[in-house]
């Protein structure tokens, strides 16, 4: 369970029929977003498989630090429980029950929330995770063909390369800047703002990636990514 340290960030609640599953997803998402409340609600009060309405209601209140809460669920009856809990809230508009992939959606939502995205944008990130290809890129022309693009070869100095946490750090760094950034590894390219796309590159430690950026903050984006890699992504 990850508690929020910033009252401006959207919180997350993970509702599952399994306590172990809810906690595992929350742990993974929490690693992506250390300042976001990610609360698991799994199983019945007796410790069996199922969902508990009262526990979901409590988690919604605990996760809401002022910017609202996005709720993800694993199966249909968990959705029903989550929706009932939201409907009973004083202000249901502060909560969004999202129909998206539980693991990928939680990761995408956590990264968006860490970056300060709004409730609607965090919900959209979770929903959009279901249709994202492993190395999704933006619809803009390939950045390496743009004349004013800034690029650099960056060595992944950490042991595991662009796995979950380093990918999240890179995506958050890009999200803070006015720049479009693509990361290339081998024959694949990924939108650097998408943690799932970056993870889909499967770029291992000891290998180099190509970072290409355009926009007002292009040079700063490349510089920050180089610094992240030099620090081993703080692993």
Backbone as numpy.savetxt, mean C-alpha at the origin, in Angstrom:
# Nx Ny Nz CAx CAy CAz Cx Cy Cz
-0.46 -5.63 14.87 -1.31 -4.45 14.87 -0.43 -3.21 14.87
-0.77 -2.24 14.03 0.02 -1.03 13.93 -0.84 0.15 14.33
-0.40 0.93 15.27 -1.16 2.08 15.71 -0.73 3.33 14.96
-1.66 4.23 14.75 -1.36 5.45 14.02 -0.61 6.43 14.91
0.38 7.11 14.32 1.07 8.15 15.05 0.79 9.51 14.42
-0.02 9.54 13.36 -0.34 10.78 12.68 -1.85 10.83 12.51
-2.48 11.85 13.12 -3.93 11.93 13.11 -4.49 12.27 11.74
-3.63 12.58 10.76 -4.12 12.94 9.45 -4.25 11.79 8.49
-3.94 10.58 8.89 -3.91 9.46 7.96 -5.13 8.56 8.09
-5.56 8.05 6.95 -6.67 7.09 6.91 -6.23 5.80 7.58
-7.13 5.19 8.35 -6.84 3.91 8.99 -7.38 2.75 8.17
-6.93 1.54 8.50 -7.38 0.33 7.82 -7.89 -0.68 8.84
-8.95 -1.39 8.48 -9.43 -2.50 9.28 -9.52 -3.73 8.37
-8.91 -4.83 8.80 -8.90 -6.07 8.04 -9.86 -7.05 8.71
-10.93 -7.42 8.01 -11.93 -8.32 8.56 -11.82 -9.68 7.87
-11.57 -10.71 8.66 -11.42 -12.05 8.11 -12.13 -13.06 9.01
-12.47 -14.20 8.42 -13.04 -15.29 9.21 -11.99 -15.96 10.09
-10.73 -15.69 9.79 -9.63 -16.32 10.51 -8.81 -15.26 11.24
-8.60 -15.47 12.53 -7.79 -14.55 13.31 -6.36 -14.52 12.78
-5.82 -15.68 12.44 -4.44 -15.73 11.93 -4.31 -14.99 10.61
-5.30 -15.16 9.73 -5.25 -14.48 8.44 -5.34 -12.97 8.61
-6.26 -12.52 9.43 -6.41 -11.08 9.66 -5.13 -10.47 10.21
-4.53 -11.15 11.19 -3.30 -10.64 11.78 -2.14 -10.66 10.79
-2.07 -11.69 9.96 -1.00 -11.77 8.98 -1.08 -10.66 7.95
-2.28 -10.41 7.44 -2.46 -9.34 6.46 -2.16 -7.99 7.09
-2.63 -7.79 8.32 -2.38 -6.52 9.01 -0.89 -6.31 9.26
-0.20 -7.39 9.60 1.25 -7.28 9.83 1.97 -6.88 8.55
1.60 -7.52 7.43 2.23 -7.19 6.16 1.95 -5.75 5.76
0.70 -5.34 5.83 0.34 -3.98 5.46 1.00 -2.97 6.39
1.08 -3.32 7.67 1.69 -2.42 8.63 3.17 -2.18 8.37
3.85 -3.18 7.80 5.26 -3.01 7.45 5.42 -1.96 6.36
4.40 -1.79 5.54 4.45 -0.80 4.46 4.17 0.61 4.97
3.47 0.69 6.09 2.97 1.99 6.52 3.09 2.12 8.04
4.26 2.47 8.54 4.47 2.49 9.99 3.65 3.52 10.74
3.10 4.51 10.04 2.34 5.56 10.70 0.83 5.43 10.49
0.39 4.28 10.01 -1.03 4.07 9.72 -1.59 3.02 10.68
-2.77 3.25 11.20 -3.43 2.25 12.04 -3.98 1.14 11.15
-3.46 -0.07 11.33 -3.93 -1.24 10.56 -4.39 -2.27 11.58
-5.69 -2.42 11.74 -6.23 -3.25 12.81 -6.88 -4.51 12.26
-6.47 -5.68 12.76 -7.07 -6.95 12.32 -8.28 -7.32 13.17
-9.30 -7.85 12.53 -10.46 -8.39 13.23 -10.77 -9.74 12.59
-10.45 -10.82 13.30 -10.64 -12.14 12.72 -11.23 -13.13 13.69
-12.09 -14.01 13.19 -12.64 -15.06 14.01 -13.76 -14.60 14.93
-14.33 -15.55 15.65 -15.40 -15.27 16.59 -14.83 -15.00 17.98
-15.69 -14.57 18.88 -15.27 -14.33 20.26 -14.77 -15.61 20.91
-15.29 -16.75 20.46 -14.89 -18.03 21.04 -13.61 -18.57 20.43
-13.06 -17.86 19.44 -11.81 -18.30 18.82 -12.00 -19.17 17.60
-13.23 -19.33 17.13 -13.48 -20.14 15.95 -13.47 -19.32 14.68
-13.77 -19.97 13.57 -13.84 -19.27 12.29 -15.16 -18.54 12.18
-15.09 -17.30 11.71 -16.29 -16.49 11.58 -15.96 -15.03 11.81
-16.98 -14.21 11.92 -16.76 -12.78 12.17 -17.63 -12.33 13.34
-17.17 -11.28 14.01 -17.87 -10.78 15.19 -18.19 -9.30 15.00
-19.46 -8.99 14.96 -19.93 -7.63 14.71 -19.36 -6.64 15.73
-19.44 -6.97 16.99 -18.96 -6.06 18.02 -17.49 -5.73 17.89
-16.70 -6.72 17.54 -15.25 -6.48 17.38 -14.96 -5.57 16.21
-15.75 -5.69 15.13 -15.57 -4.81 13.97 -15.93 -3.38 14.34
-17.03 -3.20 15.06 -17.44 -1.86 15.50 -16.32 -1.22 16.32
-15.75 -1.97 17.24 -14.67 -1.45 18.08 -13.44 -1.09 17.25
-13.10 -1.95 16.29 -11.92 -1.68 15.45 -12.11 -0.44 14.60
-13.31 -0.22 14.09 -13.57 0.98 13.29 -13.29 2.23 14.09
-13.75 2.24 15.33 -13.53 3.41 16.19 -12.06 3.58 16.52
-11.38 2.48 16.80 -9.96 2.55 17.18 -9.07 2.98 16.02
-9.44 2.59 14.79 -8.61 2.89 13.62 -8.82 4.29 13.09
-9.89 4.94 13.49 -10.22 6.26 12.94 -9.52 7.35 13.73
-8.45 7.87 13.16 -7.68 8.93 13.81 -8.06 10.31 13.30
-9.12 10.37 12.50 -9.57 11.67 12.02 -9.81 11.76 10.53
-9.23 10.83 9.76 -9.34 10.90 8.31 -10.23 9.80 7.73
-10.82 8.98 8.60 -11.68 7.91 8.13 -10.98 6.57 8.10
-11.71 5.53 7.71 -11.20 4.16 7.73 -11.65 3.40 6.49
-10.73 2.66 5.90 -11.04 1.73 4.81 -11.08 0.32 5.38
-12.11 -0.43 5.03 -12.30 -1.78 5.53 -12.16 -2.77 4.39
-11.30 -3.78 4.57 -11.17 -4.87 3.61 -11.61 -6.16 4.27
-12.09 -7.11 3.49 -12.65 -8.34 4.04 -12.28 -9.52 3.15
-12.45 -10.75 3.68 -12.05 -11.91 2.90 -13.21 -12.62 2.20
-14.37 -12.78 2.83 -15.48 -13.51 2.24 -16.78 -12.73 2.41
-17.80 -13.18 1.71 -19.05 -12.44 1.66 -19.67 -12.12 3.00
-19.69 -13.06 3.92 -20.30 -12.79 5.22 -19.48 -11.80 6.03
-18.18 -11.76 5.79 -17.35 -10.73 6.44 -17.72 -9.36 5.91
-18.03 -9.28 4.63 -18.48 -8.01 4.05 -19.78 -7.58 4.71
-20.70 -8.53 4.91 -21.98 -8.21 5.53 -21.78 -7.67 6.94
-20.89 -8.31 7.69 -20.61 -7.85 9.05 -20.01 -6.45 9.03
-19.07 -6.22 8.12 -18.42 -4.91 8.02 -19.43 -3.83 7.64
-20.29 -4.13 6.70 -21.28 -3.14 6.28 -22.27 -2.83 7.40
-22.66 -3.83 8.16 -23.55 -3.60 9.30 -22.88 -2.70 10.34
-21.60 -2.94 10.58 -20.86 -2.13 11.55 -20.77 -0.68 11.08
-20.52 -0.48 9.78 -20.43 0.87 9.23 -21.78 1.58 9.32
-22.84 0.86 8.99 -24.17 1.46 9.02 -24.58 1.89 10.43
-24.04 1.23 11.44 -24.39 1.58 12.82 -23.57 2.74 13.36
-22.57 3.18 12.62 -21.71 4.27 13.07 -22.46 5.60 13.05
-22.02 6.54 13.87 -22.64 7.86 13.90 -22.54 8.56 12.56
-21.42 8.36 11.87 -21.21 8.98 10.56 -20.65 7.93 9.59
-21.53 7.16 8.94 -21.07 6.10 8.04 -20.19 6.59 6.90
-20.29 7.88 6.56 -19.49 8.40 5.45 -18.00 8.42 5.76
-17.65 8.21 7.02 -16.24 8.20 7.41 -15.59 6.85 7.15
-16.37 5.88 6.68 -15.87 4.52 6.49 -16.20 4.04 5.08
-15.30 3.24 4.53 -15.49 2.68 3.19 -15.18 1.20 3.21
-16.18 0.36 2.93 -15.97 -1.08 2.80 -15.60 -1.36 1.35
-14.42 -1.89 1.14 -13.85 -2.00 -0.20 -13.94 -3.43 -0.72
-14.41 -3.57 -1.95 -14.43 -4.86 -2.62 -13.16 -4.98 -3.45
-12.13 -5.52 -2.83 -10.85 -5.66 -3.50 -10.10 -6.85 -2.94
-8.99 -7.23 -3.55 -8.21 -8.36 -3.05 -7.66 -8.06 -1.66
-7.79 -9.01 -0.75 -7.47 -8.73 0.64 -6.01 -8.35 0.83
-5.09 -9.19 0.35 -3.67 -8.93 0.59 -3.17 -7.77 -0.25
-3.35 -7.85 -1.56 -2.87 -6.79 -2.44 -3.56 -5.46 -2.14
-4.86 -5.53 -1.86 -5.60 -4.32 -1.55 -5.12 -3.67 -0.26
-4.84 -4.48 0.74 -4.35 -3.94 2.01 -2.99 -3.28 1.83
-2.13 -3.91 1.06 -0.80 -3.33 0.81 -0.92 -2.01 0.08
-1.70 -1.99 -1.00 -1.86 -0.77 -1.78 -2.50 0.34 -0.96
-3.51 -0.02 -0.16 -4.19 0.97 0.67 -3.25 1.52 1.74
-2.45 0.66 2.34 -1.55 1.10 3.39 -0.53 2.10 2.86
0.02 1.81 1.69 1.00 2.72 1.10 0.36 4.06 0.77
-0.85 4.02 0.22 -1.56 5.26 -0.10 -1.85 6.06 1.17
-2.30 5.38 2.21 -2.60 6.06 3.47 -1.34 6.66 4.10
-0.23 5.93 4.03 1.03 6.43 4.57 1.43 7.73 3.87
1.12 7.82 2.59 1.44 9.02 1.83 0.48 10.17 2.05
-0.53 9.97 2.90 -1.47 11.04 3.21 -2.65 11.14 2.29
-2.95 10.09 1.53 -4.07 10.11 0.59 -5.39 10.21 1.33
-6.40 10.72 0.64 -7.73 10.86 1.21 -8.41 9.51 1.34
-9.54 9.48 2.05 -10.31 8.24 2.21 -10.69 7.67 0.85
-11.17 8.51 -0.05 -11.58 8.04 -1.37 -10.40 7.48 -2.15
-9.25 8.13 -2.05 -8.07 7.67 -2.79 -7.49 6.38 -2.21
-7.54 6.24 -0.88 -7.07 5.00 -0.27 -7.99 3.85 -0.67
-9.30 4.09 -0.67 -10.24 3.06 -1.09 -10.02 2.69 -2.56
-9.76 3.69 -3.39 -9.52 3.43 -4.82 -8.24 2.62 -5.01
-7.22 2.89 -4.20 -5.98 2.13 -4.30 -6.21 0.66 -3.98
-7.02 0.40 -2.97 -7.34 -0.98 -2.60 -8.14 -1.67 -3.69
-9.14 -0.98 -4.22 -9.97 -1.56 -5.28 -9.16 -1.80 -6.54
-8.29 -0.85 -6.89 -7.52 -0.94 -8.12 -6.46 -2.02 -8.08
-6.13 -2.52 -6.90 -5.08 -3.54 -6.81 -5.48 -4.82 -7.51
-6.76 -5.07 -7.67 -7.21 -6.32 -8.30 -6.92 -6.37 -9.78
-6.82 -5.20 -10.42 -6.63 -5.21 -11.86 -5.25 -4.79 -12.28
-4.30 -4.79 -11.36 -2.95 -4.31 -11.66 -2.05 -5.45 -12.06
-1.47 -5.33 -13.23 -0.54 -6.35 -13.70 0.74 -6.25 -12.90
1.55 -7.32 -12.87 2.75 -7.33 -12.04 3.70 -6.18 -12.27
3.79 -5.72 -13.50 4.70 -4.61 -13.79 3.96 -3.50 -14.50
2.84 -3.07 -13.90 2.01 -2.05 -14.52 2.78 -0.74 -14.67
2.58 -0.10 -15.80 3.20 1.20 -16.04 2.11 2.19 -16.37
2.45 3.45 -16.31 1.47 4.48 -16.61 1.11 4.45 -18.09
0.00 5.13 -18.43 -0.45 5.14 -19.82 0.33 6.14 -20.66
1.24 6.87 -20.05 2.04 7.83 -20.78 3.10 7.12 -21.61
3.67 7.80 -22.62 4.73 7.18 -23.43 5.90 6.74 -22.57
6.62 5.74 -23.03 7.77 5.22 -22.28 8.71 6.37 -21.92
8.99 6.51 -20.64 9.76 7.66 -20.19 11.18 7.66 -20.72
11.72 6.46 -20.99 13.11 6.45 -21.46 13.24 7.00 -22.88
12.10 7.26 -23.54 12.12 7.85 -24.87 11.89 9.36 -24.84
11.61 9.91 -23.67 11.36 11.33 -23.53 12.69 12.08 -23.45
12.81 13.15 -24.24 14.11 13.81 -24.38 14.63 14.43 -23.09
13.74 14.93 -22.23 14.21 15.61 -21.02 14.15 14.71 -19.79
14.06 13.41 -19.99 13.98 12.49 -18.85 15.32 12.43 -18.12
15.24 12.23 -16.82 16.43 12.04 -15.97 16.50 10.56 -15.64
17.66 9.95 -15.80 17.77 8.52 -15.56 19.05 8.18 -14.83
19.04 7.00 -14.21 20.23 6.53 -13.50 20.14 5.02 -13.32
21.32 4.39 -13.33 21.40 2.98 -12.98 21.61 2.89 -11.48
20.77 2.13 -10.81 20.80 2.08 -9.35 21.02 0.64 -8.89
22.08 0.44 -8.12 22.41 -0.89 -7.60 21.59 -1.15 -6.34
20.92 -2.29 -6.31 20.15 -2.69 -5.12 21.12 -3.32 -4.13
21.52 -2.57 -3.14 22.56 -3.01 -2.21 22.03 -3.87 -1.07
20.71 -3.93 -0.90 20.17 -4.79 0.16 20.11 -6.23 -0.32
19.96 -7.16 0.59 20.05 -8.59 0.25 18.89 -9.07 -0.61
17.69 -8.55 -0.37 16.51 -9.13 -1.02 15.95 -8.27 -2.14
16.55 -7.15 -2.45 16.10 -6.35 -3.57 14.77 -5.68 -3.32
13.96 -5.57 -4.38 12.69 -4.86 -4.27 11.58 -5.78 -3.76
11.75 -6.26 -2.54 10.65 -7.01 -1.93 9.70 -6.00 -1.29
8.81 -6.46 -0.44 7.69 -5.64 0.01 8.10 -4.30 0.63
8.90 -4.33 1.67 9.20 -3.09 2.39 10.02 -2.11 1.55
11.11 -2.53 0.88 11.83 -1.59 0.02 10.95 -1.01 -1.09
10.08 -1.84 -1.66 9.19 -1.34 -2.70 8.26 -0.27 -2.15
7.78 -0.49 -0.93 6.90 0.50 -0.29 7.64 1.81 -0.03
8.88 1.70 0.44 9.68 2.91 0.69 9.90 3.69 -0.60
10.21 2.97 -1.67 10.44 3.63 -2.95 9.16 4.30 -3.44
8.05 3.59 -3.36 6.77 4.14 -3.83 6.37 5.37 -3.03
6.59 5.34 -1.71 6.25 6.49 -0.89 7.13 7.69 -1.23
8.39 7.45 -1.51 9.30 8.52 -1.89 8.83 9.22 -3.16
8.42 8.43 -4.13 7.95 8.98 -5.40 6.64 9.74 -5.22
5.76 9.21 -4.37 4.44 9.82 -4.18 4.54 11.23 -3.63
5.60 11.55 -2.95 5.76 12.87 -2.34 6.21 13.94 -3.33
6.57 13.53 -4.54 7.19 14.45 -5.49 6.34 14.66 -6.74
6.59 15.78 -7.41 5.92 16.09 -8.68 6.77 15.51 -9.81
6.65 14.22 -10.00 7.44 13.53 -11.02 6.75 12.22 -11.42
6.92 11.85 -12.68 6.51 10.53 -13.16 7.76 9.68 -13.25
7.75 8.54 -12.57 8.95 7.72 -12.47 8.65 6.28 -12.86
9.53 5.73 -13.67 9.44 4.33 -14.08 10.72 3.62 -13.64
10.57 2.41 -13.15 11.70 1.57 -12.79 11.76 0.41 -13.78
12.94 0.17 -14.34 13.11 -0.90 -15.31 14.06 -1.95 -14.75
13.68 -3.21 -14.96 14.58 -4.32 -14.61 14.42 -5.38 -15.69
15.50 -5.67 -16.37 15.41 -6.59 -17.49 14.53 -6.02 -18.57
13.56 -6.80 -19.01 12.65 -6.35 -20.07 11.37 -5.76 -19.52
11.27 -5.63 -18.21 10.03 -5.16 -17.59 10.18 -3.74 -17.06
9.06 -3.03 -17.05 9.00 -1.69 -16.47 7.85 -1.62 -15.48
8.02 -0.80 -14.45 6.97 -0.64 -13.44 6.82 0.83 -13.07
5.59 1.23 -12.86 5.31 2.56 -12.33 5.84 2.60 -10.90
6.76 3.52 -10.64 7.41 3.56 -9.33 6.47 4.00 -8.22
5.30 4.51 -8.56 4.33 4.90 -7.54 3.52 3.72 -7.04
3.67 2.57 -7.69 2.88 1.38 -7.34 3.77 0.33 -6.67
3.52 0.08 -5.38 4.31 -0.91 -4.66 4.12 -2.30 -5.25
2.92 -2.62 -5.70 2.66 -3.94 -6.26 3.40 -4.13 -7.59
3.40 -3.08 -8.41 4.12 -3.17 -9.67 5.62 -3.31 -9.44
6.15 -2.59 -8.47 7.58 -2.70 -8.17 7.92 -4.11 -7.68
7.10 -4.66 -6.81 7.33 -6.02 -6.34 7.25 -7.02 -7.48
6.39 -6.73 -8.46 6.22 -7.61 -9.60 7.44 -7.70 -10.50
8.36 -6.73 -10.37 9.60 -6.79 -11.16 10.51 -7.92 -10.70
10.37 -8.33 -9.44 11.22 -9.39 -8.87 12.70 -9.07 -9.01
13.05 -7.81 -8.76 14.45 -7.40 -8.88 15.19 -7.78 -7.60
16.18 -8.67 -7.67 16.86 -9.15 -6.46 17.99 -8.24 -6.02
18.43 -8.44 -4.79 19.58 -7.71 -4.29 20.82 -8.04 -5.09
21.69 -7.06 -5.25 22.91 -7.24 -6.01 22.76 -6.92 -7.49
21.53 -6.74 -7.94 21.28 -6.38 -9.34 21.02 -4.88 -9.44
21.07 -4.36 -10.66 20.82 -2.94 -10.89 19.48 -2.74 -11.57
18.81 -1.67 -11.21 17.59 -1.24 -11.88 17.87 0.08 -12.57
17.07 0.40 -13.56 17.16 1.70 -14.22 15.98 2.55 -13.76
16.27 3.72 -13.28 15.23 4.65 -12.84 15.16 5.80 -13.84
13.97 6.05 -14.37 13.77 7.11 -15.35 12.64 8.01 -14.85
12.88 9.32 -14.83 11.89 10.24 -14.29 11.74 11.48 -15.17
10.52 12.01 -15.20 10.25 13.28 -15.86 9.42 14.13 -14.90
9.35 15.41 -15.19 8.55 16.30 -14.36 9.41 17.24 -13.55
8.76 18.14 -12.83 9.42 19.18 -12.06 10.45 18.62 -11.09
10.10 17.53 -10.42 10.98 16.97 -9.39 11.73 15.73 -9.88
11.96 15.61 -11.17 12.57 14.39 -11.73 13.95 14.14 -11.12
14.79 15.16 -11.09 16.14 14.97 -10.55 16.09 14.59 -9.07
15.21 15.22 -8.33 15.09 14.91 -6.91 14.59 13.48 -6.70
13.67 13.03 -7.56 13.15 11.67 -7.45 14.27 10.65 -7.64
15.07 10.85 -8.68 16.18 9.94 -8.94 17.19 9.98 -7.81
17.49 11.17 -7.32 18.45 11.31 -6.22 17.98 10.57 -4.97
16.72 10.72 -4.63 16.18 10.06 -3.43 16.20 8.54 -3.56
15.89 8.05 -4.74 15.91 6.60 -4.95 17.33 6.08 -4.85
18.28 6.82 -5.39 19.69 6.44 -5.27 20.10 6.39 -3.79
19.67 7.36 -3.01 20.01 7.38 -1.59 19.37 6.21 -0.85
18.12 5.89 -1.18 17.47 4.74 -0.57 18.27 3.47 -0.81
18.68 3.29 -2.07 19.44 2.09 -2.42 20.78 2.06 -1.71
21.45 3.20 -1.64 22.74 3.26 -0.97 22.61 2.88 0.51
21.47 3.22 1.12 21.24 2.88 2.53 20.69 1.46 2.69
20.59 0.73 1.60 20.05 -0.62 1.67 18.58 -0.63 2.02
17.88 0.45 1.65 16.45 0.59 1.93 16.16 0.43 3.43
17.15 0.82 4.24 17.01 0.78 5.71 16.69 -0.60 6.25
17.00 -1.65 5.48 16.78 -3.01 5.96 17.81 -3.38 7.02
